[in-house]
Amino acid sequence: MQNITPFLWFDDNAEEAVNFYVSIFKNARVDSITRFGEATPGPKGRVMTIAFSLDGANFVAFNGGHTNPEGEDIGASFSLSASRAISFVVTAKTQSELDELWEKLLEGGQPLQCGWLADKFGVTWQVVPEGLSEVLAGEDAEGSARAMQAMLAMVKLDIEVLKRAYQQA
């Protein structure tokens, strides 16, 4: 059982975001939906939280709004795109799987450097190939340095290019 669950704050589009994520990952599902009621701060009947899972990792999405109970705007401090300090790493088994995940997560979002992207909801993802650590931290320090330099020049990662850079004599 997973003991730590990421909790994602959305203004009012948690359900749209969850449906987007569940449509991308093959092993994904919505586990439960909680709605605002009479004694809650949100509009009655609107989605409050959605528990969901992506490839066995549990998440909760929350429609928290952009104002506090006093009506003050807190949107900037609770924005998913306010910081790149937290991201979700997705490891792809093949380059074609990486390409597919990249394109789907990037839809409406922004590509970043070194396999990172911010999706249309502001959530930051790292889409990386299986075997990345072997070329970036392999036994050949010079090869790892070459692979790192190759990666720093990439937006979407290409494992074959990274392997070639590592193996280059």
N, C-alpha and C positions, 0 to 999 in steps of 0.2 A: 504494500500500500504506500502511496506517495504521501509523505508527511508535509511537504511544502507545496502550496498551490499558488501560482501567479494569479493576481487579482488585477484586472485591467479596468480602469475607469474611463468610461465614455460619457459624453454629454447626454446624448439621447439616441445613439445609433448602435447600441450594444448588440441588438438582435441582427441588424444588417451585417455587422462585423463578424459575428459568430457564424452566420450562414455563409459568409464569404470564406472563412477559414475551413469550415466543415466541407465545403465544396472542393477545396484544393487537396486536402490530404485523404488518401485512400482509406485509412483506418481512423475515422473520425466520427463523432456523434455528439448530439446534444443530450445531456443527461437529465437536466431538470431546468424548469423556468419558474421563477418567483415573480409575482406581480405586486405592484403597489396596491395597498388597500386603504380602508377608511382611516386608520391611525398612522399612516406613513406619510413622509413628506412629498412624495411624488403623486402625479395624477392617477387616480384610482383606475386599475386595470392595465396600466402601462407596464411593460417589462421593467423589473427592478434588477434582478440578477439572472444570469444564465450560466449554469455549470455545463462545461463541455470538455471533451477530450480530443487530442490530436496525437495519433500514433502512441497511445498509452500515457501521454502526459495530460494531467488534469489542469484546467483553467477555470476561472470565474470571470465573467464580464458583467459590469455594473453600469447602469444608467444613472450616473451621479449628478448630471447637470453641470452647469458652469457657475452657479451661485450658491452661496451658503444659506442656512436658514434665515439669516438676517437680510438676505437679498444682495449681498456684496458679490461682485464678480470675482470668482476664483479660477476662472478658465485657464489662464496662463500657468498657474501653479499646479494644475491637475491635468495638463495636456500631455498625452502620450508622446507627442513630438517635441516636448520641452527639453528632452535629454536623450542623447544616444548612449548614455551610461549603462542602460540595460537593454539587452537584445536576446532574441531566441535563436539558438543555433539549430539548424536543420541539416543533417548529414544525408547526402544522396549517395546511393550505391554506384550509380553510373552517371556519366556525363549527360546522357539524354534525360535521366530523372532530374538531375540538377537543373538542366535547361528548362524543363517543364515547370518545376517548382518556382524557379526564378521568374519566368514569364508570368505565371499566375499570381504570385505574391506581388510582383511589380505593377500589375494592372492599376493604373491611376496613382501610383506611388512615385518614388524617386530613387534612382540607383545611386549608390554610394560607392566607396572604394573597397577593394579587397573582399568582394563577395557579400558586402553588406547592402541592404536596401531598407528604405522606409516605405511601408505599404500606405495605401490611401487613407488609413485610419491613424497613421502616425506611429504604428508599432514598428520597431526596428528588428530586422531578421538578418542572420548570417546564413547564407546558403552555401554549404561547403561540401566538397567531395570526400568520400571515404578515402583514407590514405593520406590526407593532407598532413597530418602530424609526422608521418614517415619521411616526407620530403622537407618539411620545415625544421625538423629536429632529428634528422637521421644521423647515422654514425659519421658520415662525411660532412664535416663542418663547412668546408668550402662549397660543397654541393647544396647544403642547406641555405647558405648565404645567397647562392645564385637563385635558388627557388624563391627565397624571400624577396629578392629584387624583382623577379618576374611577377610575383604576386602583387607587389606594391604598384606595378604598372597596370594591373587589371581592375576592371569593375566587376564583371561576372567572372568567376573562377573557371579555369580550364585545366583539369588535372593532367592531361597529356603534356601540355606546355610546361607545367610545373615539374612533372617527372623528367622531361627532357632537360630542363634547366638544371635539375639536381644531378642527372647522370652525365652531363656534358663534361668532357675531360679537358 
